[in-house]
Amino acid sequence: MAKMLISQVRNFLPTTEKSEKAGFVQFENEATEMTNISNGSAKTETHTDEENVEKISAWQAGWNVTNAIQGMFIVTFPYCVLEGGYWAIFAMIGVAWICYYTGNILVECLYETDDMGMRVRVRDSYVRIAEDVWGRSIGGRIVHTALLIELLMTCILYVLLCGDLMVGLMPNSDMNLASWIMLSTFLLVPCAFLRSLRAVSWFSFWCTVAHMFINAIIIIYCLTKASDWKFADVQIRIDIWTLPISVGIVVFSYTSQIFLPSLEGSLHDRRLFRPMLKWTHIAAAVFKALFSYIGFVTWGFSTKEVITNNLSNDALKSVVNLFLVAKALLSYPLPYFAAVQLLETALFKGRPITVFPPCYDSNANMTVWALTLRIGLVILTMLFAIYIPHFNVLMGLIGAFTGNMLSLVWPCWFHLKLRQGTLGLWQKTRNYGIITFGLVCSVLGIYDSAHGLVRAFQGHEPRPFQGG
């Protein structure tokens, strides 16, 4: 099951979900000039409505972005080199730049320049941007639905992955996959009481610590095998069937755009957003390229889809997998919190604004509606992980569309529409080029996942292009 899950992650662009939600909180009409950071000459005018908004530092925002772009699936990156050769390594660097760029222009779409030449934050979320481009009835609903799908799929993926890893750790246990999933879900119930992005940032921090520990163990192990590294196994030629698989995994791994408007809106100093995004993506690109290359040359063509499965020492493999379980559990709060806030914003503000009563009383305490929504979402992710057959393949099919649209295509399209009078020829060309790249990735991902889904229902391993 874990092999199936990872083989399909190349097409699921969540979120991992990563998702901005229609605003973790409403960041109403707050503006900060974001230019001239280096010389400190930015003009700043601020209009705040900061009730219930807890600000975070650039470091805390960086932990959240790192959680999103250096997530669970970096252990599949050496396998990308098997499928894509040197071109996969180039993609790890190139896609990092593309996603850094789309993240910046998405946040730029939150701002307009006023008569005084100052940039004012007139939009508070991804959904609000879509509403201004496509209209409230169409644009807002399309992006709102895509965000929610992406977030929930990410949450379900983490729960399912916890169960798969525990089954692999204890194959002789009396507990089956469903039992391990339920146990993992029990550990995640406290997420229902998360109230601030600051608390979520701490989960992301410890997730990053677990991530660094896992990768340090694997790299040290690979370095002990340096005398046997298989440099000749890294291919230069392009395989038109396997390279898209590698690129799909890489694009998926850099998805953070869906969180960025909320993260930028919650920063103490929004001028630090761009450098924070730049350095997190540079660090991710460098680490992913080195980790993938070292991991692949250690085992060459014997590299497995999850690099930890190549570890020959059972005790070492068990320790690494336990940390992977911890990392999956610590990764869950970020997309979960975003999904909760998305639903609260859309459905639980009280009549006549929304269908349901508000989630908070006059003292900002959670009501029964809030607890029902939050605990219900945790249970929902558990049920989907247990009962939906071939969920991971179906998730890849849906994610191939939503993820690429949210991370690549829509940010560029919205930027073109909202800034059409101010963009130069080069920037327009760049935006259209990224849109084309995103659409190609979507078409290949949808075809790949659909092929895999058909194979899964036929009783075969749901990996396209293999025999049997």
C-alpha positions as CSV (number, residue, x, y, z in Angstrom):
1,M,0.0,0.0,0.0
2,A,2.8,2.4,0.9
3,K,4.4,1.7,-2.5
4,M,1.1,2.5,-4.2
5,L,0.8,5.7,-2.2
6,I,4.2,7.0,-3.1
7,S,4.0,5.9,-6.8
8,Q,0.9,8.1,-7.1
9,V,2.1,11.1,-5.2
10,R,3.7,12.4,-8.3
11,N,0.3,13.4,-9.5
12,F,-1.2,14.7,-6.3
13,L,-0.5,18.4,-5.8
14,P,-2.0,19.1,-2.2
15,T,-0.7,19.9,-0.3
16,T,0.1,18.6,0.3
17,E,-1.8,22.2,0.8
18,K,-1.3,23.0,1.3
19,S,-3.9,25.6,1.0
20,E,-4.2,29.2,1.8
21,K,-7.8,28.8,2.9
22,A,-10.0,31.8,2.3
23,G,-7.9,33.5,4.9
24,F,-6.8,31.8,8.2
25,V,-8.4,34.9,9.6
26,Q,-9.7,38.0,7.9
27,F,-6.8,40.3,7.5
28,E,-8.9,43.3,6.7
29,N,-7.4,46.3,4.7
30,E,-4.0,46.1,6.3
31,A,-1.2,47.5,4.1
32,T,2.5,47.5,4.2
33,E,4.9,48.7,1.5
34,M,7.0,45.6,0.4
35,T,9.6,47.2,-1.8
36,N,13.1,48.6,-1.2
37,I,13.8,46.1,1.6
38,S,17.5,46.1,1.2
39,N,18.0,49.8,1.8
40,G,15.1,50.2,4.3
41,S,13.5,53.0,2.3
42,A,10.1,51.4,1.9
43,K,7.2,53.8,2.7
44,T,4.7,52.2,5.0
45,E,1.1,53.0,5.7
46,T,-0.9,50.7,7.8
47,H,-4.6,50.4,8.3
48,T,-5.3,47.6,10.8
49,D,-8.3,45.6,11.9
50,E,-6.3,43.1,13.9
51,E,-8.9,41.7,16.3
52,N,-8.2,38.0,16.9
53,V,-5.1,38.1,14.6
54,E,-2.0,36.7,16.2
55,K,1.1,37.8,14.3
56,I,4.1,35.5,13.6
57,S,7.7,36.1,12.8
58,A,9.4,35.5,9.5
59,W,11.1,32.5,11.0
60,Q,7.8,31.0,12.0
61,A,6.4,31.6,8.5
62,G,9.6,30.0,7.2
63,W,9.0,26.9,9.2
64,N,5.5,26.6,7.7
65,V,6.8,27.0,4.2
66,T,9.6,24.5,4.8
67,N,7.0,22.1,6.2
68,A,5.2,22.5,2.9
69,I,8.1,22.3,0.4
70,Q,10.4,19.9,2.2
71,G,7.7,17.5,3.3
72,M,7.2,13.7,3.7
73,F,8.0,12.8,0.1
74,I,11.6,13.9,-0.2
75,V,12.4,10.2,0.6
76,T,11.1,9.6,-3.0
77,F,13.4,12.0,-4.6
78,P,16.3,9.6,-5.3
79,Y,13.7,7.6,-7.2
80,C,13.1,10.7,-9.3
81,V,16.7,10.5,-10.4
82,L,16.2,6.9,-11.4
83,E,13.2,8.0,-13.6
84,G,14.5,11.3,-14.9
85,G,18.3,11.2,-14.6
86,Y,20.2,14.6,-14.5
87,W,17.0,16.2,-15.9
88,A,15.2,15.4,-12.7
89,I,18.0,17.2,-10.7
90,F,17.7,20.2,-13.0
91,A,13.9,20.2,-12.5
92,M,14.4,20.3,-8.7
93,I,16.2,23.6,-9.1
94,G,14.1,25.0,-12.0
95,V,10.7,24.2,-10.3
96,A,12.0,25.8,-7.1
97,W,12.4,29.1,-9.0
98,I,9.0,28.8,-10.7
99,C,7.2,28.2,-7.5
100,Y,9.1,31.0,-5.8
101,Y,8.0,33.3,-8.6
102,T,4.4,32.2,-8.6
103,G,4.3,32.5,-4.8
104,N,5.5,36.1,-5.1
105,I,3.1,37.2,-7.8
106,L,0.2,35.6,-6.0
107,V,0.9,37.7,-3.0
108,E,1.4,40.7,-5.3
109,C,-2.2,40.2,-6.4
110,L,-3.4,41.0,-2.9
111,Y,-2.2,44.6,-3.3
112,E,-3.1,47.6,-5.4
113,T,-1.3,51.0,-5.6
114,D,-3.3,53.9,-4.3
115,D,-3.2,57.6,-5.5
116,M,-0.3,58.3,-3.2
117,G,1.8,55.6,-4.8
118,M,1.6,53.2,-1.8
119,R,0.7,49.5,-2.0
120,V,-2.4,48.8,-0.1
121,R,-3.6,45.3,0.8
122,V,-7.1,45.2,-0.7
123,R,-7.6,41.5,-0.8
124,D,-7.1,39.0,2.0
125,S,-7.1,35.6,0.4
126,Y,-6.7,33.4,-2.7
127,V,-10.5,33.2,-3.0
128,R,-10.8,37.0,-2.9
129,I,-8.3,37.3,-5.8
130,A,-10.3,34.8,-7.8
131,E,-13.5,36.7,-7.1
132,D,-12.1,39.9,-8.4
133,V,-10.9,38.2,-11.6
134,W,-13.7,35.8,-12.4
135,G,-16.6,37.1,-10.2
136,R,-17.9,36.0,-6.8
137,S,-20.4,33.4,-8.0
138,I,-17.9,31.6,-10.3
139,G,-14.3,32.4,-9.4
140,G,-14.7,32.3,-5.7
141,R,-16.5,29.0,-5.7
142,I,-14.1,27.3,-8.1
143,V,-11.0,28.3,-6.1
144,H,-12.8,27.7,-2.8
145,T,-13.6,24.1,-3.9
146,A,-10.1,23.5,-5.2
147,L,-8.6,24.7,-2.0
148,L,-10.8,22.5,0.2
149,I,-10.2,19.4,-2.0
150,E,-6.5,20.0,-1.9
151,L,-6.4,20.4,1.9
152,L,-8.6,17.5,2.8
153,M,-6.7,15.2,0.4
154,T,-3.5,16.2,2.1
155,C,-4.9,15.4,5.5
156,I,-6.2,12.1,4.4
157,L,-2.8,11.3,2.8
158,Y,-1.0,11.9,6.1
159,V,-3.3,9.7,8.1
160,L,-3.1,6.9,5.5
161,L,0.6,7.2,5.4
162,C,0.9,6.8,9.2
163,G,-1.1,3.6,9.0
164,D,1.0,2.2,6.1
165,L,4.2,3.0,7.9
166,M,3.1,1.3,11.1
167,V,1.9,-1.8,9.2
168,G,5.4,-1.9,7.7
169,L,7.1,-1.5,11.1
170,M,5.0,-4.2,12.7
171,P,3.9,-6.7,10.0
172,N,3.3,-9.4,12.6
173,S,1.1,-7.3,14.8
174,D,-2.6,-8.2,15.3
175,M,-3.5,-4.6,14.3
176,N,-4.4,-4.2,10.6
177,L,-4.2,-1.0,8.5
178,A,-7.6,0.3,9.7
179,S,-6.6,-0.1,13.3
180,W,-3.3,1.8,12.9
181,I,-5.2,4.6,11.0
182,M,-7.7,4.8,13.9
183,L,-4.9,5.0,16.4
184,S,-3.1,7.7,14.4
185,T,-6.4,9.6,14.2
186,F,-6.8,9.5,18.0
187,L,-3.4,11.2,18.3
188,L,-4.6,13.9,16.0
189,V,-7.8,14.8,17.8
190,P,-6.1,17.6,19.8
191,C,-5.6,19.4,16.5
192,A,-9.4,20.3,16.8
193,F,-8.5,22.8,19.5
194,L,-5.8,24.7,17.5
195,R,-6.7,28.4,17.5
196,S,-3.7,30.2,16.1
197,L,-1.2,30.0,13.3
198,R,1.6,30.5,15.9
199,A,0.7,27.1,17.5
200,V,0.7,25.5,14.0
201,S,4.1,27.0,13.4
202,W,5.5,25.1,16.3
203,F,4.2,21.9,14.9
204,S,5.9,22.8,11.6
205,F,9.1,23.5,13.5
206,W,9.2,20.1,15.1
207,C,8.2,18.6,11.8
208,T,11.3,20.2,10.3
209,V,13.4,18.8,13.1
210,A,12.2,15.3,12.4
211,H,12.7,15.9,8.7
212,M,16.4,16.9,9.3
213,F,17.0,13.9,11.5
214,I,15.7,11.4,8.9
215,N,17.7,13.0,6.1
216,A,20.8,13.2,8.2
217,I,20.7,9.5,9.0
218,I,20.2,8.6,5.3
219,I,23.0,10.9,4.1
220,I,25.4,9.6,6.7
221,Y,24.6,6.1,5.7
222,C,25.1,6.9,2.0
223,L,28.4,8.6,2.7
224,T,29.7,5.4,4.4
225,K,29.1,3.7,1.0
226,A,30.9,6.4,-1.0
227,S,33.5,4.0,-2.3
228,D,30.7,2.1,-4.1
229,W,28.8,5.0,-5.6
230,K,27.4,4.3,-9.1
231,F,28.0,7.6,-10.9
232,A,27.5,6.0,-14.3
233,D,23.9,5.0,-13.4
234,V,22.7,8.6,-13.6
235,Q,21.2,9.0,-17.1
236,I,21.6,12.0,-19.4
237,R,19.1,10.8,-22.0
238,I,15.4,11.8,-21.8
239,D,12.7,9.1,-21.4
240,I,9.5,10.7,-22.4
241,W,7.5,8.3,-20.3
242,T,9.4,8.4,-17.0
243,L,10.6,12.1,-17.0
244,P,7.1,13.4,-16.5
245,I,6.8,11.2,-13.4
246,S,9.9,12.8,-11.9
247,V,8.7,16.3,-12.8
248,G,5.3,15.6,-11.3
249,I,6.9,14.6,-8.0
250,V,9.1,17.7,-8.0
251,V,6.2,20.1,-8.8
252,F,4.1,18.4,-6.1
253,S,6.9,18.9,-3.5
254,Y,7.1,22.6,-4.0
255,T,3.5,23.4,-3.5
256,S,3.1,26.2,-0.9
257,Q,1.2,28.9,-2.8
258,I,-2.1,27.9,-1.2
259,F,-0.7,28.9,2.2
260,L,1.1,32.1,1.2
261,P,-1.6,34.8,1.4
262,S,-2.4,33.9,4.9
263,L,1.2,33.6,6.0
264,E,2.1,36.9,4.4
265,G,-0.9,38.5,6.1
266,S,0.1,37.3,9.5
267,L,3.7,38.5,9.4
268,H,4.9,41.1,11.9
269,D,6.9,42.7,9.1
270,R,5.5,41.9,5.7
271,R,8.6,43.3,4.0
272,L,10.4,40.1,5.1
273,F,8.0,37.9,3.1
274,R,10.0,37.9,-0.1
275,P,13.4,37.2,1.4
276,M,11.8,34.4,3.6
277,L,10.3,32.8,0.5
278,K,13.5,33.2,-1.4
279,W,15.8,31.5,1.2
280,T,13.4,28.7,2.0
281,H,13.2,27.8,-1.7
282,I,17.0,28.1,-2.2
283,A,17.6,25.8,0.8
284,A,15.0,23.4,-0.5
285,A,16.4,23.3,-4.0
286,V,20.0,22.8,-2.9
287,F,19.1,20.1,-0.3
288,K,16.8,18.2,-2.6
289,A,19.3,18.1,-5.5
290,L,22.1,16.9,-3.2
291,F,20.0,14.5,-1.3
292,S,18.6,13.0,-4.5
293,Y,21.9,12.6,-6.2
294,I,23.7,11.1,-3.2
295,G,20.8,8.8,-2.5
296,F,20.6,7.5,-6.1
297,V,24.3,7.0,-6.7
298,T,24.5,4.9,-3.5
299,W,22.1,2.3,-4.9
300,G,21.9,3.1,-8.6
301,F,19.3,1.2,-10.5
302,S,18.3,-0.7,-7.4
303,T,16.9,2.5,-5.8
304,K,13.4,1.9,-4.5
305,E,10.4,4.3,-4.6
306,V,11.0,5.1,-1.0
307,I,14.7,5.4,-0.2
308,T,14.3,4.2,3.3
309,N,13.4,0.8,1.9
310,N,16.9,0.5,0.6
311,L,18.4,0.5,4.1
312,S,19.7,-2.9,4.8
313,N,19.9,-2.6,8.6
314,D,16.4,-3.4,10.0
315,A,16.9,-1.5,13.2
316,L,18.0,1.6,11.3
317,K,15.1,1.3,9.0
318,S,12.7,1.0,11.9
319,V,14.1,4.1,13.6
320,V,13.8,6.1,10.3
321,N,10.2,4.9,9.7
322,L,9.2,5.8,13.3
323,F,10.5,9.4,12.6
324,L,8.5,9.4,9.4
325,V,5.4,8.5,11.3
326,A,6.1,11.4,13.7
327,K,6.8,13.7,10.8
328,A,3.4,12.7,9.2
329,L,1.6,13.4,12.4
330,L,3.3,16.8,12.8
331,S,2.6,17.7,9.2
332,Y,-1.2,17.2,9.6
333,P,-2.0,20.4,11.6
334,L,-1.0,22.8,8.9
335,P,-3.5,21.7,6.1
336,Y,-6.0,20.7,8.8
337,F,-6.0,24.2,10.4
338,A,-6.3,25.8,6.9
339,A,-9.3,23.5,6.0
340,V,-11.0,24.4,9.3
341,Q,-10.6,28.1,8.7
342,L,-11.7,27.8,5.1
343,L,-15.0,26.2,6.2
344,E,-15.5,28.5,9.1
345,T,-15.1,31.5,6.8
346,A,-17.4,30.1,4.2
347,L,-20.2,28.5,6.3
348,F,-20.0,29.5,9.9
349,K,-20.3,33.3,10.2
350,G,-24.0,33.4,11.2
351,R,-27.1,34.4,9.3
352,P,-27.7,36.1,7.0
353,I,-24.0,36.0,5.9
354,T,-23.7,32.2,6.0
355,V,-25.9,29.2,6.4
356,F,-24.7,28.1,9.9
357,P,-24.3,30.0,13.2
358,P,-20.9,31.4,14.1
359,C,-18.2,29.2,15.5
360,Y,-17.2,31.7,18.3
361,D,-19.3,33.5,20.9
362,S,-18.9,37.1,22.0
363,N,-16.0,36.2,24.2
364,A,-14.1,34.5,21.3
365,N,-14.7,31.0,22.8
366,M,-15.5,28.1,20.5
367,T,-19.1,27.1,20.3
368,V,-20.6,23.6,19.8
369,W,-20.6,24.3,16.1
370,A,-16.9,24.9,16.1
371,L,-16.1,21.7,18.0
372,T,-18.5,19.7,15.8
373,L,-16.9,21.0,12.7
374,R,-13.3,20.5,13.9
375,I,-13.7,17.0,15.4
376,G,-15.9,16.0,12.5
377,L,-13.1,16.9,10.0
378,V,-10.6,14.7,11.9
379,I,-13.1,11.8,11.8
380,L,-13.8,12.4,8.1
381,T,-10.2,12.1,7.2
382,M,-10.0,8.9,9.1
383,L,-13.0,7.4,7.4
384,F,-11.8,8.3,3.9
385,A,-8.4,6.8,4.6
386,I,-10.0,3.5,5.8
387,Y,-12.9,3.0,3.4
388,I,-12.3,4.6,0.0
389,P,-10.7,1.9,-2.2
390,H,-7.7,3.1,-4.3
391,F,-8.1,6.5,-2.7
392,N,-4.5,7.4,-3.3
393,V,-4.9,6.8,-7.0
394,L,-8.2,8.8,-7.2
395,M,-6.4,11.6,-5.2
396,G,-3.7,11.7,-7.8
397,L,-6.3,12.1,-10.5
398,I,-8.0,15.0,-8.7
399,G,-4.7,16.5,-7.5
400,A,-3.2,16.6,-10.9
401,F,-5.7,19.3,-11.7
402,T,-6.2,21.2,-8.5
403,G,-2.6,21.3,-7.5
404,N,-1.2,22.5,-10.8
405,M,-4.0,25.1,-11.1
406,L,-3.5,26.4,-7.6
407,S,0.3,26.4,-7.7
408,L,1.2,27.3,-11.3
409,V,-1.6,28.2,-13.6
410,W,-3.9,30.4,-11.6
411,P,-1.3,32.6,-9.9
412,C,0.1,33.5,-13.4
413,W,-3.3,34.0,-14.9
414,F,-4.6,36.2,-12.0
415,H,-1.4,38.2,-12.2
416,L,-1.9,38.8,-15.9
417,K,-5.4,40.0,-15.4
418,L,-4.9,42.2,-12.4
419,R,-1.6,43.7,-13.7
420,Q,-2.3,43.7,-17.4
421,G,-1.6,47.4,-17.8
422,T,1.7,47.4,-16.0
423,L,3.5,44.1,-17.0
424,G,6.3,44.2,-19.5
425,L,6.7,41.8,-22.5
426,W,9.2,39.6,-20.7
427,Q,7.0,39.2,-17.6
428,K,3.9,38.4,-19.7
429,T,6.0,35.8,-21.7
430,R,7.2,34.3,-18.4
431,N,3.7,34.0,-17.1
432,Y,2.3,32.4,-20.2
433,G,5.2,30.0,-20.3
434,I,4.5,28.8,-16.7
435,I,0.8,28.5,-17.5
436,T,1.7,26.2,-20.5
437,F,4.1,24.2,-18.3
438,G,1.4,23.8,-15.6
439,L,-1.3,22.7,-18.2
440,V,1.1,20.1,-19.7
441,C,1.8,18.8,-16.2
442,S,-1.9,18.5,-15.5
443,V,-2.6,16.7,-18.7
444,L,0.2,14.2,-18.1
445,G,-0.8,13.8,-14.5
446,I,-4.4,13.2,-15.2
447,Y,-3.6,10.6,-17.9
448,D,-1.1,8.9,-15.6
449,S,-3.5,8.7,-12.7
450,A,-6.5,7.7,-14.8
451,H,-4.4,4.9,-16.3
452,G,-3.3,3.8,-12.8
453,L,-6.9,3.9,-11.6
454,V,-8.0,1.6,-14.4
455,R,-5.2,-0.8,-13.6
456,A,-6.0,-0.7,-9.9
457,F,-9.7,-1.7,-10.5
458,Q,-8.3,-4.5,-12.8
459,G,-6.4,-5.9,-9.8
460,H,-2.9,-4.8,-11.0
461,E,-0.4,-2.5,-9.3
462,P,-1.7,1.0,-10.2
463,R,1.5,2.2,-11.8
464,P,1.1,3.2,-15.4
465,F,3.4,1.9,-18.2
466,Q,4.4,-1.3,-16.4
467,G,3.6,-4.8,-17.7
468,G,1.0,-7.2,-16.3
